[in-house]
Amino acid sequence: MFSGIIKSTGIVRSIQATGSTKRITIASPLADELTIDQSIAHNGICLTVVAINDGTYEVEVVQETLSKTTFSELKEGDVINLEKSITPTTLLDGHLVQGHVDTTIKCLLIQDMAGSWKIKFNLPEEYAGLVIPHGSICLNGISLTVANLYPDSFDVAIIPYTFEHTNFKHLLEGDEVNVEFDLIGKYLLRQAALRNS
C-alpha cells in the first residue's frame, strides 16, 4: 500500500526483454535503502525489487502490467516517480493507493499559472463515475486532487514543489500517464452495480 507522496525519482538505465517480461534497471538514491522482495511504486505501479547493485536496482514487469500501463513504452533515460510502501505508522499525507494501475490517460493541456500549473487529462467514459470534484486521484503515482471536472476530462493543480520533485516537470501535452482511481470509489461503484444487476 502507498500514499501517493513521491519521495524520490529514478532514471531508467537499461531495459532487457525476456519473452514477454521486461527487466528494468533503475538508478536512484533509494537503491541503497532497498531490500530484495521489497515493493516499490514506479509511476504508480507496484513492482518487486529483484536485484540490488551499487546505486541501482532491478524490477521485472510482466505482460499483464505492460498492457495496462505506460511501461510498455518505457525508454532508457526516462525519469520515474518512486515511493516506498507505507507502514502502519506512516503519516498518510496523500490517500490510500494500491499501486494497481487502472488504465492510462492522455495529457491534453498544460497551463503555466505563474507559480503553479493546471494540467488537463482526458477521462474515458467507463471511468467517469470514479472521479468527483475535489476528490483524490493518483497520476504517475502522485496523489492529486481533482480541481475541475468536465464530461470527458478533468484538471489537476500542481504546486511548484510537486512539479520540481516529480517527473511532471518532463510531462508534455499528448503524453500518457498511469492512473489509479480512488479505492473507496471503486468499491462503492462495484457495490452499486451489484445491487442494480
TIFI-674071 format. One record per residue: residue number from 1; residue in three letters; x, z, y of N, C-alpha, C in turn. Coordinates in steps of 0.02 Angstrom, whole numbers, plus 50000, padded with zeros to 5 digits. Layout:
! TIFI-674071
nr  rest  n.xx  n.zz  n.yy  ca.xx  ca.zz  ca.yy  c.xx  c.zz  c.yy
NUM  ala  X  Z  Y  X  Z  Y  X  Z  Y
...
END
This chain:
! TIFI-674071
nr  rest  n.xx  n.zz  n.yy  ca.xx  ca.zz  ca.yy  c.xx  c.zz  c.yy
1  met  50042  50000  49940  50000  50000  50000  50044  50000  50062
2  phe  50020  49967  50115  50058  49960  50177  50013  49976  50237
3  ser  50042  49976  50296  50003  49991  50356  50004  49934  50407
4  gly  50044  49883  50395  50047  49827  50442  50091  49840  50503
5  ile  50133  49892  50499  50180  49907  50553  50249  49882  50531
6  ile  50272  49829  50564  50335  49797  50544  50394  49837  50570
7  lys  50438  49857  50524  50496  49897  50542  50560  49855  50546
8  ser  50559  49797  50515  50619  49756  50514  50600  49684  50497
9  thr  50646  49639  50509  50637  49570  50487  50696  49551  50442
10  gly  50688  49498  50405  50741  49472  50362  50748  49398  50372
11  ile  50803  49371  50348  50816  49299  50353  50825  49272  50282
12  val  50790  49218  50267  50796  49186  50201  50864  49153  50195
13  arg  50903  49176  50147  50971  49148  50135  50971  49093  50083
14  ser  50929  49100  50032  50927  49047  49981  50861  49051  49944
15  ile  50840  48993  49917  50779  48988  49877  50797  48948  49814
16  gln  50787  48979  49756  50802  48945  49693  50738  48940  49652
17  ala  50722  48880  49630  50663  48870  49589  50681  48872  49515
18  thr  50642  48910  49477  50648  48913  49405  50579  48900  49376
19  gly  50566  48838  49355  50499  48820  49335  50453  48825  49395
20  ser  50399  48862  49388  50351  48869  49443  50364  48930  49486
21  thr  50417  48967  49471  50434  49028  49508  50492  49015  49556
22  lys  50490  49047  49614  50545  49042  49662  50578  49111  49668
23  arg  50645  49110  49666  50684  49171  49676  50715  49166  49746
24  ile  50699  49214  49788  50718  49211  49859  50768  49266  49875
25  thr  50823  49247  49907  50872  49295  49930  50862  49306  50005
26  ile  50858  49369  50025  50842  49387  50094  50895  49434  50121
27  ala  50921  49418  50181  50968  49462  50215  50929  49505  50264
28  ser  50941  49571  50261  50905  49616  50305  50941  49683  50309
29  pro  50937  49717  50367  50964  49785  50371  50931  49833  50321
30  leu  50871  49815  50297  50836  49857  50248  50868  49855  50179
31  ala  50909  49804  50166  50934  49793  50098  50969  49854  50069
32  asp  51008  49889  50109  51045  49947  50084  51001  50007  50071
33  glu  50938  50005  50095  50892  50061  50084  50848  50051  50023
34  leu  50851  49992  49992  50804  49974  49940  50828  49994  49871
35  thr  50781  49994  49824  50797  50005  49753  50763  49951  49712
36  ile  50790  49938  49653  50760  49890  49607  50689  49913  49590
37  asp  50642  49867  49585  50571  49880  49570  50531  49904  49629
38  gln  50562  49910  49688  50525  49933  49747  50481  49878  49774
39  ser  50422  49897  49799  50376  49848  49829  50388  49843  49904
40  ile  50396  49782  49928  50407  49768  49999  50359  49713  50020
41  ala  50328  49721  50079  50285  49668  50105  50327  49618  50143
42  his  50319  49555  50126  50356  49499  50157  50305  49453  50189
43  asn  50300  49454  50256  50247  49417  50290  50179  49434  50261
44  gly  50172  49498  50242  50108  49522  50215  50100  49514  50140
45  ile  50150  49486  50106  50146  49476  50033  50185  49531  49999
46  cys  50152  49569  49956  50186  49621  49918  50228  49590  49862
47  leu  50294  49600  49866  50340  49573  49816  50386  49628  49791
48  thr  50411  49620  49730  50454  49670  49699  50527  49651  49705
49  val  50568  49699  49725  50640  49689  49729  50669  49685  49659
50  val  50704  49630  49643  50732  49621  49576  50807  49624  49573
51  ala  50840  49620  49631  50913  49625  49634  50933  49644  49705
52  ile  50989  49680  49710  51015  49701  49775  51089  49687  49776
53  asn  51112  49656  49831  51182  49641  49840  51204  49670  49907
54  asp  51262  49652  49930  51288  49679  49993  51251  49649  50052
55  gly  51203  49686  50080  51166  49662  50137  51109  49614  50122
56  thr  51099  49598  50059  51044  49553  50039  51008  49582  49978
57  tyr  50949  49556  49966  50912  49574  49905  50872  49513  49883
58  glu  50845  49516  49822  50809  49460  49794  50740  49480  49771
59  val  50693  49433  49779  50625  49441  49753  50605  49377  49717
60  glu  50555  49383  49674  50529  49325  49639  50456  49313  49659
61  val  50439  49250  49669  50371  49231  49690  50342  49183  49639
62  val  50286  49203  49609  50255  49162  49556  50208  49110  49587
63  gln  50187  49063  49545  50147  49007  49569  50081  49030  49600
64  glu  50049  49082  49572  49986  49107  49599  49995  49127  49672
65  thr  50049  49162  49687  50064  49183  49756  50081  49124  49800
66  leu  50121  49079  49774  50140  49020  49813  50079  48978  49832
67  ser  50030  48975  49788  49971  48933  49801  49926  48960  49855
68  lys  49932  49026  49871  49886  49058  49918  49920  49079  49983
69  thr  49985  49068  49989  50022  49094  50047  50066  49040  50078
70  thr  50097  49058  50134  50142  49012  50168  50209  49006  50132
71  phe  50221  49047  50081  50286  49044  50047  50296  48980  50008
72  ser  50244  48941  49999  50252  48875  49967  50293  48829  50011
73  glu  50295  48843  50077  50332  48802  50125  50393  48838  50154
74  leu  50411  48894  50124  50467  48934  50150  50533  48895  50147
75  lys  50575  48904  50199  50639  48869  50203  50696  48918  50216
76  glu  50756  48898  50198  50815  48938  50215  50820  48944  50291
77  gly  50834  49004  50315  50839  49017  50386  50775  49045  50416
78  asp  50719  49041  50379  50657  49069  50405  50662  49145  50414
79  val  50629  49170  50466  50627  49242  50479  50563  49270  50449
80  ile  50570  49326  50413  50514  49357  50377  50502  49427  50404
81  asn  50438  49445  50415  50421  49514  50432  50423  49557  50369
82  leu  50453  49616  50375  50462  49660  50317  50432  49729  50331
83  glu  50401  49757  50279  50377  49825  50282  50384  49859  50214
84  lys  50415  49918  50213  50418  49958  50152  50349  49989  50141
85  ser  50333  50004  50079  50268  50034  50064  50263  50103  50094
86  ile  50201  50122  50111  50190  50187  50141  50186  50241  50087
87  thr  50192  50303  50108  50187  50361  50064  50127  50403  50087
88  pro  50107  50454  50047  50051  50497  50069  50064  50533  50135
89  thr  50127  50538  50155  50143  50573  50218  50158  50526  50276
90  thr  50152  50460  50263  50165  50411  50316  50111  50414  50370
91  leu  50132  50413  50433  50085  50408  50488  50054  50338  50487
92  leu  49987  50335  50480  49953  50270  50475  49939  50243  50544
93  asp  49989  50209  50573  49982  50182  50641  49941  50118  50642
94  gly  49941  50080  50587  49904  50018  50584  49838  50027  50548
95  his  49829  49991  50492  49771  50002  50449  49792  49990  50377
96  leu  49749  50007  50329  49767  50000  50259  49773  49927  50239
97  val  49832  49909  50215  49848  49840  50196  49874  49840  50124
98  gln  49847  49798  50081  49867  49797  50011  49928  49754  49998
99  gly  49940  49705  50041  49992  49657  50026  49967  49601  49982
100  his  49901  49593  49978  49869  49540  49939  49839  49490  49988
101  val  49873  49436  49999  49852  49386  50048  49790  49350  50024
102  asp  49740  49344  50068  49678  49310  50051  49683  49235  50057
103  thr  49716  49212  50110  49722  49140  50122  49772  49130  50179
104  thr  49780  49069  50200  49820  49054  50259  49774  49024  50312
105  ile  49791  49036  50375  49754  49008  50431  49803  48979  50481
106  lys  49777  48937  50526  49820  48899  50572  49818  48928  50642
107  cys  49877  48931  50673  49882  48950  50744  49858  48890  50786
108  leu  49806  48902  50825  49776  48848  50865  49803  48846  50936
109  leu  49817  48904  50965  49836  48907  51035  49876  48970  51048
110  ile  49931  48964  51086  49971  49021  51108  49970  49021  51184
111  gln  49944  49075  51213  49941  49081  51286  49987  49137  51309
112  asp  50033  49120  51353  50076  49170  51385  50036  49201  51441
113  met  50024  49267  51435  49983  49302  51484  50025  49341  51534
114  ala  50088  49320  51544  50133  49351  51592  50142  49426  51578
115  gly  50166  49440  51517  50177  49509  51498  50149  49524  51429
116  ser  50106  49480  51405  50080  49484  51337  50062  49413  51315
117  trp  50039  49407  51254  50020  49341  51228  49952  49345  51195
118  lys  49912  49294  51204  49848  49287  51168  49856  49228  51122
119  ile  49842  49240  51058  49851  49188  51007  49785  49177  50971
120  lys  49766  49114  50966  49703  49095  50933  49717  49066  50865
121  phe  49677  49086  50816  49682  49061  50747  49615  49035  50724
122  asn  49616  48986  50680  49553  48961  50651  49526  49013  50602
123  leu  49461  49012  50591  49428  49058  50545  49384  49018  50497
124  pro  49407  49010  50434  49368  48972  50386  49299  49004  50376
125  glu  49248  48963  50368  49179  48986  50364  49169  49038  50309
126  glu  49203  49029  50252  49191  49075  50196  49218  49145  50209
127  tyr  49259  49154  50260  49286  49220  50277  49258  49248  50342
128  ala  49211  49213  50372  49186  49233  50438  49155  49303  50437
129  gly  49123  49322  50381  49091  49387  50376  49139  49445  50372
130  leu  49204  49431  50366  49255  49484  50359  49290  49499  50425
131  val  49270  49466  50478  49303  49476  50543  49250  49500  50593
132  ile  49266  49554  50628  49221  49581  50679  49259  49591  50744
133  pro  49225  49589  50802  49260  49601  50865  49293  49670  50865
134  his  49355  49673  50885  49394  49735  50889  49408  49766  50820
135  gly  49397  49727  50767  49413  49750  50700  49486  49736  50684
136  ser  49508  49763  50627  49578  49754  50605  49585  49691  50564
137  ile  49643  49660  50571  49661  49602  50531  49736  49602  50523
138  cys  49761  49578  50466  49833  49577  50453  49857  49504  50450
139  leu  49901  49486  50497  49928  49418  50502  50004  49421  50493
140  asn  50029  49385  50442  50100  49387  50426  50125  49459  50418
141  gly  50081  49501  50392  50099  49571  50379  50091  49617  50438
142  ile  50069  49591  50496  50063  49631  50557  49991  49654  50565
143  ser  49981  49719  50572  49915  49746  50586  49896  49731  50659
144  leu  49842  49693  50668  49821  49672  50735  49746  49685  50744
145  thr  49725  49684  50806  49655  49694  50823  49626  49628  50848
146  val  49567  49611  50822  49532  49551  50844  49509  49561  50916
147  ala  49535  49522  50962  49518  49529  51033  49453  49493  51050
148  asn  49446  49432  51025  49386  49392  51038  49368  49355  50974
149  leu  49304  49352  50960  49280  49318  50900  49234  49260  50920
150  tyr  49247  49201  50891  49207  49142  50904  49178  49117  50837
151  pro  49134  49068  50838  49104  49046  50774  49154  49024  50721
152  asp  49208  48991  50742  49256  48966  50693  49329  48984  50709
153  ser  49339  49035  50751  49406  49055  50769  49405  49126  50798
154  phe  49464  49152  50811  49470  49218  50842  49537  49223  50878
155  asp  49541  49271  50925  49602  49284  50962  49629  49353  50943
156  val  49695  49359  50946  49727  49424  50945  49772  49429  51007
157  ala  49781  49489  51032  49826  49501  51089  49890  49531  51063
158  ile  49947  49505  51084  50012  49528  51060  50050  49561  51117
159  ile  50068  49624  51108  50108  49659  51159  50181  49637  51154
160  pro  50220  49647  51207  50290  49625  51206  50331  49653  51148
161  tyr  50320  49717  51131  50360  49747  51076  50347  49710  51010
162  thr  50284  49697  50995  50268  49662  50933  50296  49591  50934
163  phe  50291  49558  50991  50316  49490  50998  50391  49488  50984
164  glu  50429  49534  51011  50501  49534  51006  50527  49558  50938
165  his  50488  49600  50903  50512  49632  50842  50481  49603  50778
166  thr  50446  49547  50784  50418  49512  50726  50433  49438  50732
167  asn  50413  49401  50679  50425  49329  50682  50374  49292  50724
168  phe  50328  49328  50757  50282  49294  50802  50317  49261  50862
169  lys  50377  49284  50878  50413  49251  50932  50436  49181  50913
170  his  50434  49166  50847  50451  49098  50823  50389  49056  50808
171  leu  50330  49086  50815  50268  49052  50797  50254  48994  50845
172  leu  50233  48938  50817  50215  48879  50856  50143  48860  50842
173  glu  50111  48828  50890  50044  48801  50878  50046  48752  50820
174  gly  50000  48760  50774  49999  48719  50713  50028  48753  50653
175  asp  50066  48807  50663  50096  48844  50607  50042  48882  50569
176  glu  50053  48889  50504  50009  48929  50461  50036  48999  50455
177  val  49991  49048  50451  50011  49118  50439  49970  49145  50381
178  asn  49998  49196  50348  49962  49231  50295  49911  49279  50327
179  val  49852  49283  50297  49802  49330  50322  49775  49372  50265
180  glu  49771  49438  50278  49736  49483  50234  49680  49515  50275
181  phe  49619  49503  50254  49562  49531  50290  49554  49605  50274
182  asp  49519  49641  50317  49512  49713  50311  49484  49733  50242
183  leu  49518  49779  50209  49500  49801  50142  49429  49829  50139
184  ile  49412  49871  50186  49345  49902  50186  49291  49849  50194
185  gly  49303  49802  50239  49256  49748  50249  49245  49707  50186
186  lys  49297  49695  50147  49291  49656  50086  49248  49693  50035
187  tyr  49257  49758  50029  49216  49797  49982  49143  49798  50003
188  leu  49131  49806  50068  49062  49808  50093  49027  49741  50083
189  leu  49063  49687  50097  49034  49620  50088  49019  49607  50014
190  arg  49062  49630  49970  49053  49621  49898  48991  49659  49874
191  gln  48983  49721  49897  48925  49761  49878  48860  49729  49903
192  ala  48862  49704  49964  48803  49671  49992  48785  49609  49952
193  ala  48835  49571  49931  48823  49510  49892  48793  49528  49824
194  leu  48816  49582  49793  48790  49602  49728  48718  49625  49733
195  arg  48702  49661  49787  48633  49684  49797  48584  49626  49807
196  asn  48609  49573  49838  48566  49517  49854  48564  49464  49799
197  ser  48603  49474  49746  48606  49423  49693  48551  49434  49641
END
